Amino acid sequence: MISVDHLNHAYASRAALADVSLRVNAGEIFGLLGPNGSGKSTLFRILSTLMAPSGGRATIAGFDVTSQPDQVRRRIGVVFQSQSLDKKLTVEENPRSQGHLFGLSGSQLRIRVDEVLGRLGLADRRNDLVEALSGGLRRRVEIAKALLHQPPVLLMDEPSTGLDPGARRELWQYIEDLRARQNTTVLLTSHVLDDAEHCDRLLLLHQGRAVAEGTPAELKARIGGDVVVLEAADPALLATGLARRFGVGPRIVEGLVRVEIADGHRFIAAAVEAFPGSIRSVALHKPTLEDVFLDETGVPIC
């Protein structure tokens, strides 16, 4: 449904995308995960036909985003990070005005507006002004606008930005319901790890390059065992000592010593005994997507 082949883009001398390729299947929820400056917003703009790449090719539903933008726009719904709602219009008037842009009118438009408002749980709020809505409800109106013309592909840029945990859970219920009901293909960008966990597959981006791809479970499986985090008075000295004593490869991140190792609980006991008084505190957890990104790039995602 979405195909990206060796995509490149540069702003003056800075490479925003460097040889990025990916495939998104029909009905899949695919996430672009990375920090600010990773290139995910540039890729999003290219896929939504807002800009042309410097090199490479991208297609959606078989149409080229650069040479056939009109065909692509008929097949995508776009939810931008910055709200595009008219706050002085009502919940119903916002998607209705969007419908006119796609040539819808009369009974056809009324039916489509009723359908999207009902599907997103907004029917009872149709006469409310958007400026009076919560952040979560506004995001749902954004999605209603994007779905009005029944696109097979939904592009979402940082969809959970500004949402509290409850609204974020609600948002994901609607996204997953949309996929289940209509087999809609969803591609989203995010730096929020909770969003990434909901995706079928992920592409991790760092400084414009793809560094890893797979399901959340596949990516986390790249890190064997546990992640041990140690706080020490002298992190560099402790890391050197751990490497010599246990043959591990410690990494210092934000002043803490991180070790990836099987049977982390046993390693903690041995490390504390081997370096008495050097370790101030310890933490142990199973690998997360943040650990994967750190392992692949050497820097935290946030």
N, C-alpha and C positions, 0 to 999 in steps of 0.2 A: 504493500500500500504506500509506504514511504521508502524511497531509495536515495541514499546519499553516497556519491562516489568521488573520493579523493578531493574533497572540497577544501579550498583555500580562500582566505580573505585577509587583507592587510589594510591597516589605517596608517598611511604614510609609510614609515619604516617598521612599524610594529605589526607582527603577525598575530592576528586574532584567531585564525583557524589555520591549521597546518595538516593537510592530507587526512582529513577526517572522512571516514566511511561508516555507514550503518544501514541496517535494514529493519523496518518495522512491519510486522505482519498485520493483516486485517484483524480487527477485534482485539489487538494487543494494547496494553497500557505500558508505554515505554518512557523511561525517565532519563533526562540529561542531568547528571549530578556533578556539581563543581562549585567552587567559591566564586565570588565576584572577580571578574577578569579572566575566567577560565575559557571563555569563548561560547558559552551556551546561549547567551542572549544574541550574539551575532548569528549563530546558527538558526535560532528561532526567527530572527528577522528575515533571513534568507528564505526559510521555508514558508513564511507567511507573505512572501513576495514584496516585502518592504524594501529590500535591497538586493542587488545582484552580487554574486560571489566574484572574487578575483580570478578564480580558476576552479575546475571541477564541475560536477553536475549534480543536480538534485531533482527528483521527480516525486509527484504525489498523484496517486491513482493513474499513473502512466503519463502524466503531463509535466513538461519541464517548467520549473518555477521561474526561469528567466525568459524563455522564449514563448511560453504559453501562460502567462500570469492570469489572464481572464478565466481560462479553463480551471486553473488551480483554485482561484478564489470562489468559484461556484461549488467547490468540493471540500472546502475547509471552513470551520468555525474557529474564531480566534478570541481567546480571552487574554487580554494584556495584563501585565503586572499593575500598571497604573489604570485606575478605573476610567472607563469611557462612557459612563452613564451621565445622562442629563438629570441632575439632582432636582431640578424644578418640575420635572415630569413625574407622572405616577409610574408604578410598577408596570402597569399595562401599556402605558404610552411609550415607554422605552423600547420594548421589542416591536411595537407597532411601527414606530418610526424607522427601525432597522428593516422591517419588512418592505417598506416602500423602496428602500435602496436596492432590494433584490427583485423589484418589479411585482411584488405581491399587493393585492388590493381586494376589496369587497369581502365576500364570504370566505374565500380561500384564506385571506389574511386573518380574519376573525377566528377561523377554525385553528389555524396554526398557533396563534397567540394563546388561545384557550388550552391547546394541547401542551405547549411548553410550560405555561404557568401551572397547569395541573401536575405535570410530571415533576416539577421542581418544588412542589408544595407552596406555591405562591398565589393560588387562586383566591384565597381569602384576604390577600394583601394587595389585590390588583389596583385598588383605588388609593393606596397610600403613596404619599410623595417619597421618592427615593431618599431625599435628604433626611427623612425621619427613620430610616432603616438602620439596623445594626450592620457591622462589617460582614457578618456571615450571610445575611439576607441580601446585601448588595452584591456579593459574589455570586449568589444564585441568580440574581437578575442578569448579571453579566453572562452567565452560562446560557440563560434563556435566550438572550439576544444572539449568542453565537450559534444556537441550535435551531433558530427559527426557520432557516431554509433547508433543514434536514441534511446537513453535510455528513459524509461518511467519515470525515477526519476532524478531530477536535484538537487544536493546538492551544496549550495553556502555559503562560509564562509566570512562574512563581505563584501558583494559584492560592497557596495558603498564607501569603504575605498579609500581615496585619490581623490574622484570625486567632482567636483564643483556642485552646485545645478542644473545647466542645464543638465550636464551629468548624474546626478542621476535621474532626471525626464525621460530622454531618456532611461536609463537602465530599469526603471520600465515599460515603454511602451513596451519594448521588452519582458520582463518577462511575462507581462499580455497577450501579443499577443501570446506568446508561449503556454501558458495555453489554450487560446481560440482556437488556431489552432490544437493543438495536444493532449490536455487534459493532458499535462505533470504535474506531481506532483513535487512541488518545496518545499524544506526545506532549510531555510537559518538561519544563525546566525547574530545577529546585536546588537549593543548598540546604534544605531541611531534611534531616535524615529520616524523620517519621514519614514524610511523603515518599521517599525512596523505597521504604519497606513495602509500600502498597503496589509498587510497579511489578509487572511480569518480568521485565528485563531493564537493565540500566547500562548507560554508557558513562564512564567517569572521564571528565575532561579536566585538564590542567594546562594552563598557559597555551591554550589553543590546540592541544593534542589529546587524542584519545589514549588513555592509559590502561583502561580495563573495561571489559564488557561481559555481562552475564546476568543471571538471576541474582537476587539478593543472597540466596543461600549459596550459590556457586562462588560468588565473590568472597563471602565470609569464609568459605572453606579453603581459600588460598592461604589463610593464616592457620597454621597447625596449632592445636592445643588452646592454651589460655593466654590472656594478656595480663602481665603483672606490672603494676606501676608502683615505683618506690620513690619516696621522698627522702632526701639525704642532705646533710650539711654541705657536702662537697659532691655534687652529682657526677662530675667528671672523674673524680678519684674512685667513686663507687663503681661507675660503669667500667673503668679499666680493670678494677679488681674482679668484678663479676665475669668479665670476658676471660681473664686469665684462669680463674678458679673453676669456672663451669663450662667454658668453651661456648658461651652464648654470644649473641650480637646485640648488646644493649644500644638503645637510642635515647638521646636526651631531647625531650620535647617540652618546651616551656618550663624548664628547670626541673623536670621530673624524669627519672630513669625508667624506660619502658623495655620490657623483655617479653618476647613471644616464645612460649615454651609449653610443652605437654606437661600435664600434672603440675600445674602452677602452684597448688597448695603445698606440695612437697618442696618445690624450689624455694618458696618463701621461707619455710622453716630452715632450710639449709643455708639460705643467704643471711638470714638474721643471725644464725649461729656462727657463720663464717666471718661476719663483719659486725661484731657486737658494738653497740653504741653509734654506729655509722648511719643506721637506717631509722628515720624518724617515724615513718608511717608506711603502710603497704595497702594496696588495693588489688583485687583480682576480679576479672570479668571475662566472659566469653567474647570472641571477636565481634565487633560491630562494623558497619559500613564506614564509620569514621576511621576505625583502625585500618581497614583496607585502603582507604584513600591515603592515609598517612604512610602505610607500607609502600604504596606505589609511587608516591611523590616526595615523601620526606617532609611534608608540611601538613598541618591540620586543615580540615575543610573549612572551618570558620575562623 
